[in-house]
Amino acid sequence: MNEDLLAGSSENPAVGHPLTLEWLARFDQAAAALPQPRRAELREELVEHLDAVVAGGEDVAEALARLGDPADIVAAEGLPPVSPARARAATGLLLLPLTGLLYLTPALPPGLLNMAAIALACAVVLTMVLRSGAAPSARALGALGALAPVLAGLGGILDKVFQYGPGPGAQVPLGPGKTLSVAWHTDPWLTTLGQLALLLLGLGLPVLAGLRLRRQDPRVPLGAFTLLLTPVVGLATALLLSGAHLGTSVGTLLTTPLTVLAAVAAALLLAVGALLVTRTGLPTAAKALVALAVVTAPVGVVLLAQHASSVGGITRVAAQHPLPADYEERRAVSARVDEAMAQTVPAGAQAPGPAWVPADRSIRLGLGLLFVVALPLLAAWRAGVARR
C-alpha cells in the first residue's frame, strides 16, 4: 500500500476525500491477491485518473460511481492460480470434518485413541494452513478451521462430564421435619443450542475455511465474519461456562481456564467492533448497531450461562416421618407428599449468580438470545449491506 497516496496531499485533491479513502481501502483489500508490482501500478493509475477527473470539475462521488466496484476492477486483471500448497491446505480443511466419524466409534465419548487421531489430523492440517502462503486473514480463518473439530469435540465431552451425576442444589426448610429439595442444572434450551453450536463449529468452520483458501479472491469482510461467528461461539461458551460452574470436580478444575478463554473471546470481539466502528464509509446507524452488538454479546453469554432450578421433591426427617428403605420408593413418596408446596421454587433456592441477572428464567433466555444471536447477526448484515 502506498501510504503517501492513501494520505493524500494538496496536489492530490481527490485522494484526501473521505469517499476516496474508503474506496481505496476496499481496493487494497480486493487487490491483495494481485502480484507486485502490478498492484501498486494499478493503484497509482486509479489515483491519477481520479485526480484528473476531479481537477476537471467532476464530483468525487460521481467519479467513484463511474469507476465502479474495486473488486470488479481487480477481477478484470485476472487472478493468479491458487498455489499447490494452498490447494492442499484447502483440501485438508474440507476433509477434516470426516474426523467426526471417530466420535461415533466405538461409543460416545470417544476413547483416547480416537481423540489422538483427531488431534493428529488437526495438527497436520494446521501445519499445512500455516505453510500455505495465503494472506494473513485467510490463514487465520484456516487455523480456526483446523482447530475447530478437536476443540468442539473436547467441548462436547466436557459438557457431558460437567452434567454427569446430580449437581449441587439447595435444601429449603418448609416446616418441622420438611425440607424442599431443589436441584441446579444447565438450562435445557442452552444444552440443546450449545451442542448444536459445537457441531457447527466442528463441522462447518473447516469447510468454510477450506472454501476460502480455494479462492484467490480475498473479499471476506473480516469484521462482519466475526459478528456472524458470534452466535455459535457465544452459545458454545455459555454452555461450557454453565457446566464449569455446576460444582463438579472437573468443573471446578476448569472454571478459571474457561473463564479466561471467554474473556479473551470477548476482548477479540470488542477489538473487531472497534475497528468496524472507526472504519470510514460505514453509516452512523450501522456503527451504532455494531457497537451495541459487540458490547452486549458478552453480557448475553453471562445471562445464558446461569443455571436453572428444578424441584426434586420434599425431604422428610426419617425419625418423624418414616419412609420406605428403598431409595426409589422413598424418592417417589417424598415427591408426592406436600406436592402443592413444591410447585413454586422459593427465591432462596435459586442458583447463585450476579446480582444484576434477572431471576426469571424466560427473561434470561430471551435477553441472552437477543444479545448473543439476534443483534450480532443484524449488525453483520447491516455492515455487509453498507459495503455494497
N, C-alpha and C positions, 0 to 999 in steps of 0.2 A: 504494500500500500504506500502511495506517495503522500507523506504527511503534509508537505507544502501544498499540494493540490487540494487535499482534504480541508486544510485550514482556510484556504482562500486568502486573497490579498486584494489590494486596491486595483491591481492590474487584472484580476480575475473576478469581476463583479458577480458573475453567475454562481461561482463556486461557494461563495460565502453565504448564499441564501439558504435558509433552513430546509426548504424543499429540495434543493440540490444536494445538500449534505445527506439527507435521508435517502435520496435516490442513489447517490454514490455508495452509501453504506450497503444498500441492497445489491448494488452491482458487485462490490467487493466480496460479498458472501456468495453470490452466484458464480463469480469468476474464479473462485478458489480452485476449481478443477482444471483451469487452463494453465498451461505451462508458461513459465517465464522465458523470454521477456515479452511474449505476446500479451499477457495480462496487463502489464504496465503500459505497453504500447497502445492497446485498445482503450485503456482508461484515459490516457493522455489525449487520444483522438476525440473521445467523447467530451472531455473538458474543453478542448479547443473549439469544438462545434458549439457547445453551449455558450461559451463566451462570445463567439461570433454572432450568434443569432440574438443574444440579449443585447449586445452592443449595437445591433441594428435596430433595436426598438421593440423586439418581441418580448412578451411577458414570460417570466421563468416557468410558470405553471403550464402555459401553452407549449413552450419548448420541450418540457419534460413529457407532456402528454404525446407530442409527436414522436418523441424517441421511443415511447412505449415501455414495456416491462423489461428491466435489465436482464432477467432470466432468458427472455426471448432473444436478446442480442447475443448473449453468451451461447445459447443453443445453436444460433446460426453459424458460430465459429466451428462447431463440430467438436465434441468432447473426445479426449483420448480414450483408448480402450482400457478396461479395468485390468490392472496388473495381475499376473498369476498368483502372487502371494495374497492379494486382496480377494481374489476369487476363491482360493482355498479357505480363507478365513470365513467368507460368507457361507460356503458350503458346510463348514463345520458348525456354524451357528444354526443353520437351517436343519441340520441333522441332530443337534443337541437335544431337542425335546424328546427324542426317542428314548433317552435315558429314563424318562418317566415310567417306562415299562418295568424297570428294575424295582420300582416301588410296589409292583403287584406280585413279585415273586420273592420268596415263597409265600409271604404274607405281609400285611401291614403291621407295624412299620418295618422297613427293610432291615436286614441284618448288616453287620459290619462290612462284610464282603461286598454287598451291593452298594453300600454308601461309599466304599473305597473306589469302586468302579465309576460311580457317578462323579466323585471328586476328581478322579484322574482325567475323565473325559472333559470336565470343565476346565481343568488346568491346561490340557493340551490345546483346547480351543482358545483359551485366554492368551496363551503364548502366540498362537497364530494371528490373533487380532492385533496384539501389540507389535508384531513384526510385519504387519500388512502394508505399512507405509501410507495408510489413509490419513485424511485430515483429522486433527485432534478431536473434533466433535464426533466424527464417525467412529473413531477408536474408543472414545469414552462410552458411546452407546453400545459398541460391540463388547466392551469389557463388562458393562452391566448385564448384557445378554448372556455372556459366558458364565457369569457368577450366579445368575438368577436361578437355574434349576437346583443347584445344591443348596443355596440359601433358602429357597422356597420349600424344598423338601425337609430341611432341618427345622424350619419354622413349623411345618405341619406336624412333625414328630414331637417338637417341644410342646405344641398345643395339646397333643394327646397326653403327654406326661403331666402337664400342668393340671389337666382336668381329671386325672386318674384319682379315683377314690373320693370320699367325702371331703369337701372343703371346709374351711372354718365357718363359724356361724355365731349365733347368739342364743342365750337362754334367758328368756324374759319371764320373770315371775308374774303369775296371774292370780295368785291367791295361795292359801295354805295347801301345800302339797302339790301345787300345779305350776308347771313351767312350760312356756311356749318355746318350742324348738324351731329356730329359723336358720336356714342354710343360705350361704352366699355362693354364687356361681356366675360364670360369664354369661352374659345375655345371649339367649339362643339365636336372636337375629344377628348379633355380632359374630357368633361362631360360624353361622352359615355364610355371611358375606365375607368374613375374613378368610375362610377356607377357599372360597371362590377367588378372592383376590390373590391368594398364594398360588392357586392354579394358573391364573392369568399371568402372574409374574414368571412362574417357572416355565410355562409353555409358550406364552405369547411374546415375551420380551426378546428371547433369542431369535424368533422368526422375524420380528420387526427389525432387529439389528442386522440380521443376515440380508434382508431385502435392501436395507440401506447401504450396506457395503457393496452389494452387486451393482449399484448405480453410481456413476461418477457425479451426477447432478447433485450438488450439495444443498439443495433447497429444503432444509429441515429447520424450521423455526424452533430453536432450542428452548426458548422461554415458554412458548406455547406447548411444546412437547412435555416440559417439566410439569406444567399445570395439568396436562392430560394424564400424566403418570401419578399425580397426587391422590386420586381416589383409591387406586389399588394399593399403593404404598401406605396410605393413611389407614385403610381398613385392616391391612395385614399387621401394621404396627400396633393399632388399638387392640387387636386380638391377642398378640403376644404380650403386650403390657398388662392386659387384664389377667391373663393366665399367670404371669410372673408375680402378680400381687395377691394371688389367692392364698398364699401361705404355705404351699408345699415346699419340701426341701429343695427341689430343683428350682422352683420359682424364686425362693429366697436367694439362692446362689447366683441366679442370672438377673436379678432385679436391676442391679447397678449397671451391668453392661448393656442391657436392653434400653434402659433409660438414657444412657449416654448416646447410643445409636439413634434413638428417637430425637434427641436434642440436635445431633449432627444433621439428620434429615431435615428438621425444622429450620436450622440455620442455612442450609443449602437452598431450601425453598424461598426463604426470605431474601437471600442474595440474588437469586434469579428474578424475584419480583422487583427488587430494587433496580436491576439492570433494565427490566421492561419499563418501569415507571419513568426512568431517566432517558429512555430512548426518544430521539426526535422523530416526529411524524406520527406518533401514536396519539389519538384524540384524548382529551382530558377525561371524558366519561369512561373510556377504556382503561386509562391509567388508574382511575379511582376504583374500578371493578377489580383490576389485578391486585391493587394494594389491599383491598378488602379481603380478597380470596387468600392471599398468602399470609395475612395476619391471623385470620380466623381458622385456617386449616389446622394448625397445631392445637388450638382450643377445641376444635371438633374431635380430634384424636383423644384428648383427655376426657371429653364427655362420653365418648363411646367406650372407653376403657374402664368405665365404672362398672361395678358388679350389680347384678340383680339379686333380690332376696325372695325366697320362697318358704312357705310354712311347711315344716316337717312333722307337725302334729303336736300333741300335748304330752309332755313327760311328767309322770306322776311318781311321787315318792313311794317306793315299794312298801315301806313299813306302814304307811297309812292306807295305801290302795294296792293291795296285792295284784300282780299282773302275771300272766302266763310265763312260764320259764322259756318257752321258745321265742327266739328273737323276732321272727316274722309275725307271730301271733301277738306278741307284746306291742310291736310297732303298729299293727292294724288296730288293736284296741285303743292305743294312745291317740291314733288319728281320729277314731270315731268319737271318743269322749270329748265333750265340750267343743264339738266341731264348729259351732257358731262363733265361739270366741277366737278361733284361729283363722277366720275369714280375712281379717284385715291385719296386715303386718304393722305392728306399732312403729312409730318413728325411731324409737331407741334400738330397734332390731335391724335397721338399715345398715348396709355395709359402709364402713368409714370412707370418706372421700373429702376433697377440698370443700371448703365452706360455700364457695360460690356455685357449686354444681347443683342443679335442681334435683330435689328428691324424687320427683315424679319420673318414672322410667320412660314414659311416652315422650315427655318433653326432652329428656336427654337424648333419646334416639333420634327424634325429629331434628333437633338443632345439630346433632353430630353429623347426620347425613347431609344436612344443608351446608355445613361448613366444610366437610371433607369431600363430598361428591358434587353437589349441585353448583356451588359458587366457583370452584376451580374449573369445572367443565365450561361453565358460562364465560368465565374470564378467558379461557383458552380460545373459545370460539370467537369472542369479541376481538381478541388480539390478532387472531388469524384473519378475520374479516378486514381489519384495519390495514393489514399488509397488502391486500389485493388492490 
